[in-house]
Amino acid sequence: MSAKFEIYENPGSKLSQKKTYQARIVEGRTVEQDELAELIQKRCTVNAADTIAVLTALSEVMVEVMKEGNRIHMAEVGYFSLALSCTDAGNSDKPDRQAVKLKTVKFQAERQLKKRLEKSLRLEQSRKGSSLHSRNLTHEEIAELLTGYFKENTFITRQKFEELCGFRKSTALNHINRLIDEKVIRNAGTRNQPVYMPVADNTKRN
């Protein structure tokens, strides 16, 4: 099978004379631990239940090792290490302990992993929508799409909003939050399961 991709125009390229683009994998799915365990079981003598137990223990051991500032190397996979953030010092000359927090866990792929992927990876351009993602819709264009959508529907989900505007998840969430702040739409669902409804006729606003 092939990995599907789309090509996007970089938002910042609007400010320059030459447009620049980037390619991203699309239509991919999240492979959960249970499925990974079954795939591993097919390649060795360890059964899926034991594999899940090992993967669970691995997560716990990684925390134990990394909380001491160590990085982890998994042969033919890559390196895991901590990345910190430091907020503004405020009125003091130097940030204190409270200003430093964990930002994320970084992963640097091993060279062997990259080489194996390069040899086996097959890329295919996605047939869903345009190869140039419509992430550059204006606020007015988004409002028009929503107005038309709400003429036939009472609510919209984040996934449906992505499809309607041709946005990726992060871009869709940014616009949804903006539209909520502008009182164009409101969350009529819950925090974990949001659904969005129009506020009066405000879908016509910018």
N, C-alpha and C positions, 0 to 999 in steps of 0.2 A: 504493500500500500504506500501511497504518497502522502507527504505532509502538505496540507493546503496553505497557501499564503496569499496575502494581498499587499498592494503597494500603496503607501500613503504619502501625501505631501506634508513635509514638515511645516508646522504652523509658522515658525520663525522665518521661513523662506519668503513670506509675503513682503518682508521688510527689505529684502535684497533683490537685485535685478535677476539673479539666477535662481530658479526653483530647485530645491533639493528634496529627495524622497527617501523613504525608508521602507523596508519590507518586514512584515510581521506574520507569524504563524497564526492562522485562524481555523475555526471549526475543530480545534483540538478539544479533548475532554480530560477530566481529572481521573487518573487511574488510582483507585483507593488501595489501601493496604491489603485487603482480602484478595483482590485480583492479583496484586504483585506476588503474594504468597503462593497463589495457584500457579503463576508463571514460573516462579522459582522452583516449585515442586516438580515441574516437568523437566527441569534441567539438571536436577541432582537427586540424591536419595533422601533428602530431608522432606518430611511431609508439610503440608500447608499450616497445620496447627502449630507445629514446632517453629516454623518460619515466622509466624505472627508473634509468637512468644519472644523470639530473638529480636524482631524489629521493635517490639514494645520495650524490651530491655535496652536496646541500643539507644532509643530516645532518652531514657532515664540516665544512662551512663554518659551520653553526650552532655547533658545538663551538668552532671557532677564534675566532668572534666573541664568544661568551658567556663563554669562559674568561677574558676580559679585563674582565669585569664589565658588558659591554654588554647591552642588551636588543634584541630583534629585532622589527621590525614588518613583517608581511606584509599588504599592502593587501587589504581586504575579507575577511581571515581573522582576524587578531588579533595580540596581542603575546606574546612569549615572554621570560621573565626568570627570574633565579636566586632561589631562596629558601634561606636558610641556617638552620642550627640551632646553638644554643649550649648546651653541657652545663654542669652545675653547676661552680662555681668551686672546689669542695672547700674546702680550708683557706685558700686565697688569697682576697684581697679582690676580685680581678677575674679573669675567665677569660682564659687565654692563647690563643695561636694554635692549640694542639692541641685546644682545646675547641670551635672553630668548624669546622663541616663543611657540605657541600652537603646540603640537605634534599630539595629537589625542583626541577623546572623548572615554573614557573607559566605558565599560559596564560590570557589574557584575551581573550575573543572580541570581534572588531570589531562595532560597532553594525550595520553593513550585513549581516553574517553572521547576526546574531540576527533582523533584520527579514525576511531571505529565508526563514529557517527558520520564523518565525511565520506567514508567508503560506502556506507549502507543507506544514507539519506537520499530519498527521492523527492524532489519538490514539484508541486503542481499548483498553478494559479487557480484560486477559488473561482467558481462560476457564480457564486452568490453575489449579486450586486456588481457595482463597478470596481475596477481595479484601483481606482483612485477614490478612497473612502470619502464620503460626503461629510467629513468632520468640520468643514468650513462653512456650514450653514449659518446664516445670520440669525439674530434673535427674531427678526420679522418672519423669516422663512420657517423657523421652528414653530412660531405662534400660529402661522397659517396651517401648518400640518396638523397641529393639535386641534385647531378650530374645526377642521374637516373631520378629524377622527372622532371628536366628541359629539358631532352631529348624529353619529350612528352608534356610539358607545357611551356608557355612563362612567367608565373608569378606565385607567390604563396602568399597566405594570411597567416596571423598569425594563424587563426583557422586550415588551411590546414597543416601548419608547425607543429602544435600541434599533429594532427592526424598522420602525416608522421613519426615523431620522438617519439610519445607516451609521450609528455611532458604536464605538466600542464601549465597554462597561464603564470605564473611568470617565470618559467624556460624557456619557449619558447621565451619570450621577452628578457631575458638576453642573450640568444644565438643569437637572431636576431640582437640586438644591437652590439654584438661582431662581427658578420659577416659583419655588415655595417662598423664598424670601420676598419676591415681588408680588406674592399673593395671587399668582396666576393659577396655581394648582395647590391642593392640600392633600396630606396623607389621610385617607379615610380608613386605613387599615391599622395594623400594629407596627411597632418598631421592627420586629423580625420579619413580618410579612406585610410590607407596605403596598397599598394600592392608591393611585392618585386620581382625584376628581377635580373638575374645574371649579374655580371660585367665581360664581356669577358668570359674567361675560368677559372675564379677564384674560381668557386665552387669546384675545385679540391684542393684548398689550405686548410691548416689545420685551 
